[in-house]
Amino acid sequence: MNLIYKILFFLLILFMTQCAYYNIVKKSQETDKKYYSSIGFALIYDDSLLDQGILNKKIDNNEIIVLHSSLKRNTPVKLTNPDNLMSIDAKVYKNANYPKIFNVVVSKKISTILDLDPDNPYIEVIEYKRNKTFIAKESNIYDEEINVALKVPVNEIKVNDLSKKKIKTKKKSIKKTSFILVIADFYYFDSANNLKIQLINQTGNRDFIVKKINNNKYRLYVGPFKNFNTLKSTYISLNNLGFENLNVYKK
């Protein structure tokens, strides 16, 4: 009888251990999941996109609707306009096919809410964890390293004119916006520089640059580009060479 009790006790301990291990592994897998994040340009929906074969899904422009090429239906996302920091929470409505130069398709209602620039529809897309207690901004975002963090412009500076003993205002000039395409980060400079030389030879574009981020990170990017239209051809040529999900940063 004692032997039976010992066997039952052993089986109970084994069962509890396996349950604990399963919970730890499951929690670890959830923690290690890479959440989608991207900075680039939005494709603002219009019915003409269907006629031109640019997009394969029809949506209602008067609704808050998001289409994405890889995120699953109902995936929660936060959309932000980096220019004014306005944002909106939404869910992916459907998967869609569209040019890879765009990182998301949004309805005109979303475009209006975020006040996107039709000529440069710059946007940030971040996937939510479903319980909304965490937002991933780690996998593709390096604003602090590349020094492209948004800064609030000072529109007016007060100047004290001692000769006239009165205060005048002087408007500070606002730097024109430009964009860069980040290709990849490398541990060694030689690796980044070798790819830079290959891309220059393959594309004929000599604007590829290797920037040292720290002692163990070298960033290869191309630019700057004055606007979205000047960036298009380079983006497409890199896509054709196999480079996908390129992030676009303001410089």
PAZAPA-4460 file (N, C-alpha, C; in steps of 0.05 Angstrom, whole numbers, plus 32768, in hexadecimal, padded with zeros to 4 digits):
% residues 251
    n_x    n_y    n_z   ca_x   ca_y   ca_z    c_x    c_y    c_z   seq   type   mol
   8011   7FE8   8000   8000   8000   8000   8011   8019   8000     1      M     A
   8027   8019   8010   8039   8030   8011   8045   8035   7FF6     2      N     A
   804B   8020   7FE7   8057   8023   7FCC   8043   8031   7FBA     3      L     A
   802A   802A   7FBC   8015   8037   7FAB   8014   8055   7FB1     4      I     A
   8015   805C   7FCB   8014   8078   7FD3   802C   8087   7FC8     5      Y     A
   8043   807A   7FCA   805C   8087   7FC0   805A   808B   7FA2     6      K     A
   804F   8078   7F93   804C   807B   7F76   8039   8092   7F70     7      I     A
   8022   8093   7F7E   800F   80A8   7F79   801B   80C4   7F80     8      L     A
   802A   80C5   7F95   8037   80DE   7F9D   804B   80E7   7F88     9      F     A
   805A   80D4   7F7E   806E   80DA   7F69   8060   80E5   7F50    10      F     A
   804A   80D8   7F48   803B   80E0   7F30   802F   80FC   7F34    11      L     A
   8026   8102   7F4C   801B   811C   7F52   8030   8132   7F50    12      L     A
   8048   812D   7F5B   805E   8140   7F59   8066   8144   7F3C    13      I     A
   8067   812E   7F2D   806E   8130   7F11   805A   8140   7F01    14      L     A
   8040   813C   7F07   802B   814B   7EF9   802D   8169   7EFF    15      F     A
   8032   8170   7F18   8034   818C   7F20   804C   8199   7F13    16      M     A
   8062   818A   7F11   807B   8194   7F05   8077   819A   7EE8    17      T     A
   8069   8188   7EDA   8064   818C   7EBD   8052   81A3   7EB8    18      Q     A
   803E   81A7   7ECA   802C   81BE   7EC7   803B   81D8   7ECA    19      C     A
   804C   81D9   7EDF   805C   81F1   7EE4   806F   81F7   7ECC    20      A     A
   807B   81E1   7EC1   808D   81E5   7EAB   807E   81EF   7E92    21      Y     A
   8066   81E5   7E8D   8055   81EE   7E77   804F   820B   7E79    22      Y     A
   8047   8214   7E92   8041   8230   7E96   8058   8242   7E91    23      N     A
   8070   8239   7E9A   8088   8249   7E97   808F   824C   7E79    24      I     A
   808E   8235   7E6B   8094   8235   7E4E   8080   8247   7E3F    25      V     A
   8066   8244   7E46   8052   8254   7E38   8056   8272   7E3D    26      K     A
   805C   8279   7E56   8061   8295   7E5D   8079   829F   7E4F    27      K     A
   808E   828E   7E4D   80A7   8296   7E40   80A2   829B   7E22    28      S     A
   8091   828A   7E16   808B   828D   7DF9   807C   82A6   7DF4    29      Q     A
   806A   82AD   7E06   805A   82C6   7E03   806D   82DE   7E05    30      E     A
   8080   82DC   7E18   8092   82F3   7E1D   80A5   82F6   7E05    31      T     A
   80AD   82E0   7DF9   80C1   82E1   7DE3   80B4   82E8   7DC8    32      D     A
   809A   82E8   7DC6   808E   82ED   7DAD   8095   8309   7DA3    33      K     A
   809C   830B   7D89   80A3   8324   7D7D   808A   8332   7D72    34      K     A
   8084   8348   7D7D   806C   8357   7D75   8074   836A   7D5E    35      Y     A
   8062   836C   7D4A   8067   837B   7D32   8068   8399   7D38    36      Y     A
   807C   83A6   7D2D   807E   83C3   7D2E   808B   83CD   7D15    37      S     A
   8082   83E3   7D0A   808D   83ED   7CF1   8088   840B   7CEF    38      S     A
   809B   8418   7CE3   8098   8435   7CDC   809B   8438   7CBE    39      I     A
   8087   8443   7CB2   8089   8446   7C95   8072   8457   7C8A    40      G     A
   8067   844F   7C73   8052   845F   7C67   8038   844F   7C64    41      F     A
   8022   845D   7C69   8008   8450   7C67   7FFD   8453   7C4A    42      A     A
   7FEF   843F   7C41   7FDF   8441   7C28   7FC3   8449   7C30    43      L     A
   7FBB   8461   7C29   7FA1   846B   7C31   7F8D   8461   7C1C    44      I     A
   7F78   8454   7C25   7F66   8446   7C13   7F56   8458   7C01    45      Y     A
   7F53   844F   7BE9   7F41   845C   7BD5   7F38   8446   7BC2    46      D     A
   7F1F   8448   7BB9   7F14   8433   7BA7   7F25   8430   7B8D    47      D     A
   7F32   8445   7B85   7F42   8444   7B6C   7F5A   8430   7B6F    48      S     A
   7F62   842A   7B88   7F78   8418   7B8C   7F70   83FB   7B83    49      L     A
   7F57   83F5   7B85   7F4D   83DB   7B7C   7F4E   83D9   7B5D    50      L     A
   7F45   83EF   7B50   7F45   83EF   7B33   7F61   83EE   7B28    51      D     A
   7F74   83F9   7B36   7F90   83FA   7B2D   7F9F   83E0   7B35    52      Q     A
   7F92   83CF   7B44   7F9F   83B6   7B4C   7FB4   83B9   7B62    53      G     A
   7FB4   83D0   7B6F   7FC7   83D6   7B84   7FBF   83C8   7B9E    54      I     A
   7FA5   83C5   7BA2   7F99   83B9   7BBA   7F84   83A5   7BB2    55      L     A
   7F81   8390   7BC3   7F6E   837A   7BBB   7F56   8378   7BCE    56      N     A
   7F53   838B   7BE1   7F3D   838A   7BF4   7F2E   83A5   7BF4    57      K     A
   7F14   83A4   7BF4   7F03   83BC   7BF5   7EFB   83C1   7C12    58      K     A
   7EFB   83DA   7C1B   7EF3   83E1   7C36   7EE2   83FA   7C36    59      I     A
   7ED5   83FF   7C4C   7EC5   8417   7C50   7ED6   842E   7C5B    60      D     A
   7EDA   8443   7C4B   7EEB   8459   7C53   7EE1   8469   7C6B    61      N     A
   7EC8   8465   7C71   7EBC   8474   7C87   7EBE   8466   7CA2    62      N     A
   7ECB   844F   7CA2   7ECF   843F   7CBA   7EED   843E   7CC2    63      E     A
   7EF3   8437   7CDB   7F0E   8434   7CE4   7F17   8418   7CDC    64      I     A
   7F25   8416   7CC6   7F2D   83FC   7CBB   7F4A   83FB   7CB4    65      I     A
   7F57   83E5   7CBB   7F73   83E1   7CB6   7F77   83C7   7CA7    66      V     A
   7F86   83C7   7C91   7F8E   83AF   7C83   7FAC   83AB   7C86    67      L     A
   7FB4   8392   7C88   7FD1   838C   7C8A   7FD8   8374   7C7A    68      H     A
   7FF1   8372   7C72   7FFA   835C   7C61   8001   8343   7C70    69      S     A
   8008   8346   7C8A   8011   832E   7C99   8003   832A   7CB4    70      S     A
   7FFB   8340   7CC1   7FED   833D   7CDB   7FD2   8330   7CD7    71      L     A
   7FCB   831F   7CEA   7FB1   8310   7CE8   7F99   8322   7CED    72      K     A
   7F83   8319   7CE4   7F6A   8327   7CE8   7F65   832B   7D07    73      R     A
   7F5C   8342   7D0E   7F56   8349   7D2A   7F6E   834E   7D3B    74      N     A
   7F86   834F   7D2F   7F9E   8356   7D3E   7F9C   8373   7D47    75      T     A
   7F9E   8378   7D62   7F9C   8394   7D6B   7FB6   83A4   7D65    76      P     A
   7FB3   83BC   7D5A   7FCA   83CC   7D53   7FC5   83E9   7D5B    77      V     A
   7FDB   83F7   7D60   7FDA   8414   7D65   7FE7   8422   7D4D    78      K     A
   7FD8   8435   7D41   7FE2   8444   7D2B   7FE8   8460   7D34    79      L     A
   8000   846A   7D2E   8009   8485   7D37   8014   8495   7D21    80      T     A
   800D   84AE   7D20   8019   84C1   7D0D   8031   84CE   7D1C    81      N     A
   8049   84C7   7D15   8061   84D2   7D23   8064   84F0   7D21    82      P     A
   8057   84FC   7D0D   8059   8519   7D0A   804A   8528   7D20    83      D     A
   8033   851E   7D29   8023   852D   7D3D   801E   851C   7D55    84      N     A
   8028   8503   7D55   8024   84F0   7D6C   8007   84E8   7D70    85      L     A
   7FF6   84EE   7D5D   7FDA   84E4   7D60   7FD9   84C7   7D5A    86      M     A
   7FC9   84B7   7D69   7FC8   849B   7D66   7FAC   8490   7D68    87      S     A
   7FA8   8478   7D5F   7F8E   846B   7D61   7F92   844D   7D64    88      I     A
   7F81   8440   7D74   7F82   8423   7D77   7F6E   8417   7D63    89      D     A
   7F76   8401   7D57   7F64   83F4   7D44   7F6B   83D6   7D43    90      A     A
   7F5C   83C7   7D33   7F62   83AB   7D2E   7F64   83A6   7D10    91      K     A
   7F75   8393   7D09   7F78   838C   7CED   7F5E   8381   7CE3    92      V     A
   7F53   838C   7CCE   7F3A   8383   7CC3   7F3D   836A   7CB2    93      Y     A
   7F51   836B   7CA0   7F56   8355   7C8E   7F73   8356   7C85    94      K     A
   7F7D   833F   7C7A   7F96   833F   7C6C   7F92   8349   7C50    95      N     A
   7FA6   8356   7C45   7FA3   8361   7C2A   7FBE   8361   7C1C    96      A     A
   7FBD   8361   7C02   7FD5   8364   7BF2   7FD8   8380   7BE8    97      N     A
   7FEF   838C   7BEC   7FF5   83A8   7BE3   8013   83AB   7BE1    98      Y     A
   801C   83C0   7BD3   8039   83C4   7BCF   8048   83C4   7BEA    99      P     A
   805F   83B7   7BEB   806F   83B5   7C04   807A   83CF   7C0E   100      K     A
   8079   83E4   7BFD   8083   83FE   7C06   8071   8409   7C1D   101      I     A
   8058   83FF   7C1E   8046   8408   7C33   8046   83F4   7C4A   102      F     A
   8045   83FD   7C63   8044   83EA   7C79   8028   83E5   7C84   103      N     A
   8014   83F3   7C79   7FF9   83EE   7C82   7FE6   83FC   7C6F   104      V     A
   7FCD   83F3   7C6E   7FB8   8401   7C5F   7FA4   840B   7C73   105      V     A
   7F9D   8425   7C71   7F8A   8431   7C84   7F73   843E   7C74   106      V     A
   7F5C   8440   7C81   7F45   844E   7C75   7F4A   846C   7C77   107      S     A
   7F3A   847B   7C67   7F3D   8498   7C68   7F34   84A3   7C83   108      K     A
   7F23   8495   7C90   7F1B   849E   7CAB   7F32   849E   7CBE   109      K     A
   7F42   8488   7CBD   7F5A   8487   7CCE   7F6E   849D   7CC6   110      I     A
   7F71   84A0   7CAB   7F83   84B5   7CA1   7F7B   84D1   7CAB   111      S     A
   7F61   84D6   7CAC   7F57   84F0   7CB5   7F5C   84F3   7CD3   112      T     A
   7F56   84DE   7CE3   7F5A   84DF   7D00   7F77   84E4   7D07   113      I     A
   7F8A   84D7   7CF9   7FA6   84DA   7CFE   7FB2   84F2   7CF0   114      L     A
   7FA2   84FF   7CDE   7FAC   8516   7CCF   7FC5   850F   7CBF   115      D     A
   7FC4   84F9   7CB0   7FDB   84F0   7CA0   7FDF   8502   7C88   116      L     A
   7FF7   8507   7C81   7FFE   8517   7C6A   7FFA   8506   7C51   117      D     A
   7FE8   850C   7C3F   7FE3   84FB   7C27   7FFC   84F7   7C16   118      P     A
   800F   850B   7C16   8027   8508   7C06   803C   84F7   7C15   119      D     A
   803D   84F9   7C2F   8050   84EA   7C3F   8041   84DD   7C57   120      N     A
   8031   84C8   7C51   8020   84BC   7C66   8030   84AB   7C7A   121      P     A
   8042   84B8   7C89   8054   84AB   7C9B   8045   84A0   7CB3   122      Y     A
   804A   8487   7CBA   803A   847B   7CCF   804A   8465   7CDE   123      I     A
   8043   8461   7CF7   804F   844C   7D08   8039   8438   7D0F   124      E     A
   803F   841E   7D0B   802D   8409   7D11   8039   83F7   7D26   125      V     A
   802B   83F3   7D3D   8034   83E3   7D53   801F   83CF   7D5B   126      I     A
   8027   83B6   7D5D   8014   83A1   7D65   8011   83A1   7D83   127      E     A
   7FF8   839F   7D8D   7FF2   839D   7DA9   7FF4   8380   7DB2   128      Y     A
   7FFB   837B   7DCB   7FF5   8362   7DD7   7FD7   8362   7DDD   129      K     A
   7FCA   834B   7DDA   7FAD   834B   7DDA   7FA1   8354   7DF4   130      R     A
   7FAF   8351   7E0B   7FA3   835B   7E24   7FA8   8379   7E28   131      N     A
   7FB6   8385   7E14   7FBB   83A2   7E14   7FCB   83AC   7E2C   132      K     A
   7FDB   839B   7E37   7FEC   83A4   7E4D   8008   83A9   7E44   133      T     A
   800D   83A5   7E2A   8028   83A8   7E20   8027   83AF   7E03   134      F     A
   8038   83C1   7DFA   803B   83C8   7DDE   8058   83C3   7DD6   135      I     A
   805D   83B3   7DC2   8078   83AE   7DBA   8082   83C4   7DA8   136      A     A
   8099   83CF   7DAE   80A6   83E3   7D9D   80C4   83DD   7D9C   137      K     A
   80CB   83C3   7D99   80E7   83BC   7D9B   80F3   83B1   7D82   138      E     A
   80E4   83A2   7D73   80F0   8391   7D5E   80FC   83A2   7D47   139      S     A
   80EF   83B7   7D3F   80F9   83C6   7D28   80FE   83E4   7D2D   140      N     A
   80FA   83ED   7D46   80FB   8409   7D4B   8115   8411   7D59   141      I     A
   8124   8423   7D4C   813E   842B   7D58   8140   844A   7D57   142      Y     A
   812A   8458   7D5E   812A   8475   7D5C   8140   8481   7D6D   143      D     A
   8144   8476   7D85   8158   8482   7D97   8174   847E   7D8D   144      E     A
   8179   8469   7D7D   8194   8463   7D73   819A   8473   7D5A   145      E     A
   8186   8477   7D49   818B   8485   7D30   8186   84A3   7D32   146      I     A
   817E   84AC   7D4A   8179   84C8   7D4F   8165   84D4   7D3D   147      N     A
   814E   84C7   7D3A   8138   84D2   7D2A   811F   84D5   7D3B   148      V     A
   8123   84D7   7D55   810C   84DB   7D67   80FF   84F5   7D61   149      A     A
   80E4   84F5   7D62   80D5   850D   7D5C   80DA   8522   7D70   150      L     A
   80DD   853B   7D68   80E2   8551   7D7A   80CC   8566   7D76   151      K     A
   80C3   8572   7D8B   80AF   8587   7D89   80BD   85A0   7D80   152      V     A
   80B5   85AB   7D69   80C2   85C3   7D5F   80BB   85DC   7D6F   153      P     A
   80CE   85ED   7D73   80C9   8607   7D81   80C2   861B   7D6C   154      V     A
   80A9   8623   7D6B   80A0   8636   7D56   80A9   8652   7D5A   155      N     A
   80AC   865A   7D73   80B3   8676   7D79   80C8   8677   7D8F   156      E     A
   80DC   8688   7D8C   80F0   868D   7DA0   80F0   86AA   7DA7   157      I     A
   80ED   86B0   7DC1   80ED   86CC   7DC9   810A   86D6   7DCC   158      K     A
   8110   86ED   7DC0   812A   86F9   7DC0   812A   8714   7DCE   159      V     A
   813B   8718   7DE1   813B   8731   7DF0   814E   8744   7DE2   160      N     A
   8144   8759   7DD5   8154   876D   7DC7   815A   8783   7DDB   161      D     A
   8173   8784   7DE5   817A   8797   7DFA   817B   87B3   7DEF   162      L     A
   8182   87B6   7DD6   8184   87D1   7DCB   8169   87DF   7DC9   163      S     A
   8154   87D0   7DC4   8139   87DC   7DC2   8128   87D6   7DDA   164      K     A
   8133   87C6   7DED   8126   87C0   7E06   8109   87B5   7E02   165      K     A
   8106   87A3   7DEF   80ED   8796   7DEB   80F1   877A   7DE0   166      K     A
   80DC   876A   7DE3   80DF   874E   7DDB   80D4   874A   7DBF   167      I     A
   80E3   873D   7DAF   80DB   8736   7D94   80D8   8718   7D92   168      K     A
   80CA   870E   7D7F   80C8   86F2   7D7A   80D5   86EB   7D5F   169      T     A
   80E3   86D5   7D60   80F0   86CC   7D48   80E8   86AF   7D42   170      K     A
   80DE   86A9   7D2A   80D6   868E   7D24   80EE   867D   7D1D   171      K     A
   80EF   8666   7D29   8104   8653   7D23   80FE   8644   7D0A   172      K     A
   8112   8641   7CF8   810D   8632   7CDF   8109   8615   7CE5   173      S     A
   80F6   8609   7CD7   80F0   85EC   7CDB   80FF   85DC   7CC6   174      I     A
   810E   85C9   7CCF   811E   85B8   7CBD   810C   85A7   7CAC   175      K     A
   8112   85A6   7C92   8102   8596   7C7F   8105   8578   7C86   176      K     A
   80EF   856A   7C82   80EE   854E   7C88   80FC   853E   7C72   177      T     A
   810A   8529   7C7A   8115   8516   7C67   8113   84FA   7C74   178      S     A
   8115   84E5   7C63   8112   84CA   7C6C   812A   84B9   7C65   179      F     A
   812E   84A4   7C74   8143   8490   7C6E   8137   8474   7C70   180      I     A
   8142   8462   7C61   813A   8446   7C61   814F   8436   7C70   181      L     A
   8148   8428   7C85   815A   8418   7C95   815B   83FC   7C88   182      V     A
   8173   83F3   7C80   8176   83D9   7C73   8179   83C3   7C89   183      I     A
   818D   83C7   7C9A   8193   83B3   7CAF   81A8   83BD   7CC2   184      A     A
   81AA   83AF   7CD9   81BF   83B5   7CEC   81D3   839D   7CEC   185      D     A
   81ED   83A3   7CF0   8201   838F   7CEF   8213   8391   7D07   186      F     A
   821F   837A   7D0F   8231   8379   7D26   824C   8384   7D1D   187      Y     A
   8254   837E   7D04   826E   8387   7CFA   826B   839C   7CE4   188      Y     A
   827E   83AF   7CE5   827D   83C4   7CD0   8282   83B9   7CB4   189      F     A
   8294   83A6   7CB2   829B   839A   7C98   8282   838D   7C8B   190      D     A
   8271   8380   7C9B   8259   8373   7C90   8246   8388   7C85   191      S     A
   8242   839E   7C94   8231   83B3   7C8A   823C   83C1   7C72   192      A     A
   8256   83C5   7C72   8263   83D3   7C5B   8263   83C2   7C42   193      N     A
   8267   83A8   7C45   8267   8396   7C2E   824C   8396   7C20   194      N     A
   8236   8396   7C31   821B   8396   7C25   8216   83B2   7C18   195      L     A
   8220   83C7   7C25   821D   83E1   7C19   8229   83E2   7BFD   196      K     A
   8241   83D7   7BFA   824E   83D7   7BDF   823E   83C7   7BCB   197      I     A
   8233   83B0   7BD4   8223   83A0   7BC2   820A   83AE   7BB9   198      Q     A
   81FD   83BC   7BCC   81E4   83CA   7BC5   81E9   83E2   7BB3   199      L     A
   81FF   83EF   7BB7   8206   8405   7BA5   820A   83FB   7B88   200      I     A
   8218   83E4   7B86   821C   83D8   7B6B   8203   83CE   7B5F   201      N     A
   81F0   83C3   7B6F   81D8   83B8   7B64   81C2   83CC   7B5E   202      Q     A
   81C1   83E2   7B6D   81AC   83F6   7B69   81B6   840F   7B5B   203      T     A
   81D0   8414   7B5C   81DA   842D   7B50   81D6   8445   7B62   204      G     A
   81CB   8440   7B79   81C6   8456   7B8D   81DE   8458   7BA0   205      N     A
   81EA   846F   7BA2   8202   8473   7BB2   81FC   847F   7BCD   206      R     A
   81E2   8480   7BD4   81DA   848D   7BEE   81D9   8479   7C05   207      D     A
   81E4   8461   7C02   81E5   844E   7C19   81FA   8457   7C2C   208      F     A
   81F4   8456   7C46   8206   845F   7C5B   8207   844B   7C72   209      I     A
   821F   8447   7C7D   8222   8436   7C95   8227   8449   7CAC   210      V     A
   8217   8447   7CC1   821A   8458   7CD8   8220   8447   7CF1   211      K     A
   8233   8450   7D00   823A   8441   7D19   8227   8449   7D2F   212      K     A
   8218   8436   7D3A   8205   843B   7D4F   8213   8438   7D6A   213      I     A
   8222   8422   7D6D   8234   841E   7D84   824A   840B   7D7B   214      N     A
   825A   8401   7D8E   8271   83F0   7D87   8269   83D6   7D7B   215      N     A
   8250   83CD   7D7F   8247   83B3   7D75   8230   83B6   7D61   216      N     A
   822B   83CD   7D57   8214   83D1   7D45   821A   83E6   7D30   217      K     A
   8217   83DD   7D17   821B   83EF   7D00   8202   83EE   7CEF   218      Y     A
   81F7   8405   7CE9   81DD   8406   7CDB   81E2   840E   7CBE   219      R     A
   81D6   83FE   7CAB   81D7   8405   7C8F   81BC   8410   7C87   220      L     A
   81BD   8428   7C7B   81A4   8435   7C72   81A9   8444   7C58   221      Y     A
   8194   844D   7C4C   8196   845C   7C33   8185   8475   7C35   222      V     A
   818F   848A   7C2A   8181   84A4   7C2B   8194   84BB   7C30   223      G     A
   818A   84D2   7C36   816E   84D8   7C3B   815E   84DD   7C21   224      P     A
   8143   84DA   7C24   8130   84E0   7C0E   811F   84F8   7C17   225      F     A
   8119   8509   7C05   810A   8521   7C0B   80ED   851B   7C12   226      K     A
   80E1   8507   7C05   80C5   8501   7C0A   80BF   84E4   7C01   227      N     A
   80A7   84DC   7C05   809E   84C1   7BFF   80A3   84B9   7BE2   228      F     A
   809D   84CB   7BD0   809F   84C5   7BB4   80BC   84BF   7BAB   229      N     A
   80CF   84CE   7BB7   80EB   84CA   7BAF   80F6   84B0   7BBC   230      T     A
   80E8   84A6   7BD0   80F1   848E   7BDE   80E7   8475   7BD0   231      L     A
   80D1   8477   7BC1   80C3   8460   7BB6   80D6   844E   7BA6   232      K     A
   80E4   8459   7B93   80F3   8448   7B80   8109   8438   7B8F   233      S     A
   8116   8445   7BA2   812B   8437   7BB1   811F   8420   7BC2   234      T     A
   8108   8426   7BCE   80FA   8412   7BDF   80F3   83FA   7BCD   235      Y     A
   80E8   83FF   7BB6   80DF   83E9   7BA4   80F7   83D9   7B9A   236      I     A
   810D   83E7   7B94   8125   83D9   7B8A   8131   83C7   7BA0   237      S     A
   8130   83D0   7BB9   813A   83BF   7BCF   8127   83A7   7BD4   238      L     A
   810D   83AC   7BD1   80FA   8396   7BD4   8100   8380   7BBF   239      N     A
   8106   8389   7BA6   810B   8376   7B91   8125   8366   7B96   240      N     A
   8136   8371   7BA7   814F   8363   7BAE   814B   8351   7BC6   241      L     A
   8133   8351   7BD1   812D   833F   7BE7   812C   834C   7C02   242      G     A
   812E   8367   7C03   812D   8374   7C1D   8110   837D   7C22   243      F     A
   8104   8372   7C38   80E8   8377   7C3E   80E6   8384   7C5A   244      E     A
   80CE   838F   7C5F   80C8   839C   7C79   80DD   83B1   7C81   245      N     A
   80E5   83C1   7C6D   80F8   83D6   7C73   80EA   83ED   7C82   246      L     A
   80F7   83F6   7C97   80EC   840C   7CA7   80F5   8427   7C9C   247      N     A
   80E3   843A   7C9D   80E9   8455   7C93   80EA   8467   7CAB   248      V     A
   80FF   8477   7CAD   8102   8489   7CC4   8105   84A6   7CB9   249      Y     A
   80FC   84B8   7CCA   8101   84D4   7CC3   811C   84DC   7CCD   250      K     A
   8129   84ED   7CBE   8144   84F5   7CC6   8144   8513   7CCD   251      K     A
***
